[in-house]
């Protein structure tokens, strides 16, 4: 019963935070939700929430990233593909290494593996928070598109890096060759697994459209549980579940455009789009409320820890934050020149080519069947 009360309270706080943001737009909704989560932890409400990382990844992060991938702008993903890959993979790995060594240097009591794990947690950016904070600001053209595209993949790179660092902590040994091999196996395996499952789902949806004509609600439910199933299945094969979920979402995004054509007459497409928006709104807010709710316990643990004072902890936080900012700035400054001028021409030609071939394939199948 307590978990039901907790979830109801958290959802209510998500809604209240959004209302407050509407009337005070200068303060991001995410900040309101963190504050509300922080305050509710001190109220006499029987809240109970056991934080389990695996459940959190599967039930919240995986559906959230799947929704972002499914709703992402196809043209902008292709247009800014180079800076997105640079930022999502190259910057994350660079940050893990540079900031990891820096953390180990300023806090020698933290092992190098633990320092890498901490850097892997801190390195990925969150496009939702950035969008909330920069709301109403004038940004350079394409910047938000790059940040949103980056956020689809940098979580995956950060999580894979974290798992490798965690394994090094547990085993007590770290090998760059082994770490690199594990990273590429998890990453490439996740990509292939996500594409494979995406193709299976696309085939099933095509059969449904042509022969079964199921209720749209069934397709909505399948798409809602799909990221959870993909995540657990990929992890069973020791691939990155997050990467698999993201690439399955991107593939279904293209399928929505090439085969279903975003038709306003397609009730299933409309239902899925509305439900994905609702899921994205709810999960984003839930993450920030949960963060605020967990903060008091984090502060209590810091205060009771004998070897660390609050002033020292804040000093380390400031130093690590500065290191993260400087690393990101230098990386972008070095590689900015390689972010070549972009044009929609190539993207449009490729999409039109794929669309034409997919329509020809459907026509051939129909002729053969008749």
Secondary structure, DSSP 8 states (H G I E B T S, - for coil): -HHHHHHHHHHHHHHHHHHHHHHSTTS-HHHHHHHHHHHHTTSS--------HHHHIIIIIHHHHHHHHHHS-HHHHHHTHHHHHIIIIIIHHHHHHHHHHHHHHH-TTS-HHHHHHHHHHHHS--HHHHHHHTTT----TTHHHHHHHHHHHHHHHHHHHHHHHHHHHHHS---HHHHHHHHHHHHHHHHHHHHHHHHHHHHHHHHIIIII---HHHHHHHHHHHHHHHHHHHHHTTS-HHHHHHHHHHHHHHHHHHTSTT-TT-HHHHHHHHHHHHHHHHHHHHHHHHHHHHHHHHHHHHHH-TT--HHHHHHHHHHHHHHHHHHHHHHHHHHGGGS----HHHHHHHHHHHHHHHHHHHHHHHHHH-
